[in-house]
């Protein structure tokens, strides 16, 4: 098992890119993974937390000039920009709501694991994801109200669930770090990468439950939604990286990752049984750019980072 995890860790980005299609190819597997969505999110975030450098994390908390503007961009600036853009387009009401919520959602809880796999700023990803997730119930409710979206969000209950989930993740990360120690974490880095990849694949499988049926029933809507998810993810990544380019390549690319890869699963959980089917489809299809773009953009990331080091 350790050898298999190490192999997955060495080929993490290609494994994620290929694995996101498993739920479409084997719907029965997707149905089995559905109940494991929340544990998979928690495991991936806890693994990233365990490998965070505490010194660098404390230093980041003393750099509000970076973290505060980043939070304002993620929670308010991005949805405001998308809202202005949508007024100039002819998207239907269901897709408009999904795109706006994509921009307003906090970064995916796997952002720390993705940043680690891509050589970006893990500490910035973890700190920002935690803060944005805790603030998300209030910011999402504000965005929904200002945009006039008819969605039944329950901010108080969502905030309580998120706080509990984050507390468990931080506890799990701390226990793993105490158990293995800094040297043990370094020695088992590839195996831990592989475990993070496995958790991300389980989440991708579970969220694809029912998507194949949507593809068969309405292929045009499927393709339109998929293209919209890819387009918005890329647009938010480029805009976020541009806005924070003066902080250096690693910070800018990390901000881009956090901007485009957002946690729509949390919004779906907040909507509970009132989520429109079109939004549930968008949440599933939005996972494709999250899992595919890191592998596709990795050469560009490496080139920019190498250029900065010279």
N, C-alpha and C positions, 0 to 999 in steps of 0.2 A: 504493500500500500504506500509506503514512504517513497519508494522508487517511482510509482505512478504519479504521486503528488509532485515530486521533484520534476518529473518530465512535463507535467502540466504547467508548473511554474516557469520552466525554461522557455516554454512556447505559449505564454499566457495570452498575449493579444490575438494570435491566430486561433487559439482554442476558443476564446470568447466569440470571435467573429463567426466561426463555424457553428458553435454551440447554440447561437440564438435561433438557428433554423430548426433545431431538434423538435421544438414544440409544434411546428407546422408539419413536420414529416411524421411524427408519432403523436397524434392527439391523445391517445390513451396515457402516454407518459406525462403529457402536460396536465391531464386531469389528476394523476397521482401526485404531482408536485404542487398542485394548487394549495393544499393546506400548509405547505412549508414556506410560503412567501415571507411571512414576518420573521421566522427563525433564520432564513437565508440572509435577509437584510441585516439582522442583528449580528450574525457571525462575521459577515464581510466587514462591517464597521468595527467590531471589536478587534479583529485581526489588524486592521489599520491602526487602531488606537494603541495596541500593544507595541507597535514598532515606531511610535512617535518618539522623537527626542524630547524629553521633558524640558531640557534647557532651552531649546529653540522654541518650544511651545510657550514657555513663560516669557521669552523675549517678544514673541508675537503679541501677547496680551498687552505689552507695553508699547505697541506700535499702532495706536488708534488711527494714525493718519493713513494707514493702509486698510485696516480691517473695517473701520466705520464707513468710509466711502464704498467699500466693496459690498457691505451689507445693504447700504442704501441702493446701490445699483441692482443687486440681485432681487431684492424684495419689492422695490418701488420703481426704480428707473427702467428696468427691463420691461415690466408689464406696461408702463406708461408709453414707452417707445413702440411696443407692439400694438397697443390700443390705437395710437395715432396712425400707424401703418395700416391697420385693418379698416379704418374709416375710408381709406382710398382704394380698397379692394372689394371684390364682389363675392367673398366667401359666405356660405350659408350660416345661419345662426348657431347650429350645433358645432360646426368646425371653428367658427369665430370664438366661441366660448372655450373650446379645447385649446386653441392656440394661445389665448390670453392666460388661461390657467397654467399652461406649459411655462410661460414666461414668469408667472407669479410664484410658482412653486419653489421651495428651497432646493439646493443641490441634492442629488441622489445620495443616500447614506453610504453607497459604495464608492463615493468620490475619493475617499482616502485610499482605498485599495487601488482604484484606477490611477490615481496620482503616483502611487508607489510603483506600480507596474510601468508607468511611462517616464519615470525619473523626474517628476515634478515636485512641488513643495507639499509634502504630505501634511506637515504641521498646519500650513495655511488652509489646506483643504478640510482637515478635521475640525479646526477651530471654527471656521466659517460655516461649515455644514451644521455643527452643533448649535451655534448661535442662530443661524437662519431657520433651522427646524423648530427651535423653541419659539421664535417670533412669528413663524408661519401662520398659525391660526389667526392672529390679529391682522397680519398683512393680507392674507387671503380674503378674510371677511371684508376688509376695506376695499380691496380691488373688486370683489364681487359686487359690493354695493355701488361703488362709483361707476362701474361698467353696466349696471342694471341687469346683471345676469340672474336668471331665476333658478338659483341652485340652493338646496337646503344644507348649508354648512352649519355644523355645531361647534363653534370655536372653543368653548370651554371643555367639552368632552375630548375633542381632538387634542387640545393642549395637554390635558392630563395623560392621555395615552402616549403622546410623544415624549413627554417628560419621563414617564416610566420606562419607555423603550430606550431612551438615551442613557438613563441611569444604569440600566442593565448592561448596555454596551460598554460604558466606561468601566463598570465593575469587572466585566469579563476581560477587557483589555488589560486592566491593572493586575488581575489575578494571573493572567497568562505571562505578563512581563515579570511578575515576582517569581513565578514557577520556573521559567526558562532562564531568566537573567539576560542582561545585554549580550553576553557572549553566546548563550544558547540561541537567542533570537537570530544572531548573525549566522551561526553555524547551520541553522535550519531555515534560512531565508527562502530557499527554493521550495521547500516543502510547504512553508506557510503561504508563499505565493500560490502554489497549487491548490491549497485549501481555500484560499480566497476566490480563485477561479471557479472551483467546484460550487461554492456558495452562490456566486453570481450566476452560474449556469442553472442551478436549481431555481433561482428567482426567475430567470428568463423562461424556463420551462413552464413554471406555474402561471405566469402572467399570459402565456399564449393559449391557455385553455379556452376553447371555443372560437379561436381566431380562424382556424381552417374552415369552419362552417361559414363564417362571415365572408371569407374569400370566395367560396363556392356560390354563396347566395347573391353577392353584389361585388363582382370584381372591379367595377369602375370606382365605386366608393372606396374599396380597399386601396387601390393604387393612388387615388387622389389624397387620401388620408396619409398614406405612407410618404408620398412626395412632400406633403405639407410638414410632416414631422421632421424629415431630413432637412428641408429648407430652413425651418425655424431654428433647429439645433445649430446648423452651420452659421446662420446669420447671427445668432446670439453669441456663439463662440468667437467669431471674428470681431464683433463689436466689443465684447468684453476684453479681449486681448488688446485691441487697439486703444481702448480707454486707459488701460493700465500698462501700456508698453513702456512708459517712462520708469517703471519699477524694475525693468530687466526682463529677459526672455522667460525665465522659469516662472516668475510671478505672473507675467502676462498670459502665458499658456495655461497656468493653473486657473486663473480667473476665467479664461475662455472655457475650460472644461467645466467649471462650476456653473457658468452662465447657461450653457446649452444643455447639459445633462441634468435635468431636474427631476425631482421626486414626485411624479404625478400619481404614484401609488398611494401617497399620503392623502392627496386630494380625493382619490377614489374611495379610500377608507372613510374619509369624512362625509362623503355623500351617502355612504352605506347603500341601502336598497333603493334609493331614489336616483342613482346615477343613470343618465340616459345611455342606451346601448351604443350610440355613436361616440360618446366620451370614453366608455370602456374600451372600445376598439382603438381609439386614438392612444390611450394609455399603453395598450399592448404594442402597437406599431411604433410608438416612440422609443421602445427598447432597441429597435434595430439600429438607429444611428448611435445610441449609447454604446452598443457592443461592437458595431462595425467601424465607426469613425476612428477610434484609437488605433486600430491596426492600419487603416488606410492613411491616417495622418502621421503615423509614427516617423516615417523618413523625414518629413518636413520639420517635425519637432526636433529630431536629432540634429538636423542641419542648422536650425536656428540656435539651439543650445551650444553646439560645437563652435559656431561662429562667434557667440558671445564669449566663450572661454579663451579664444585666441587673442 
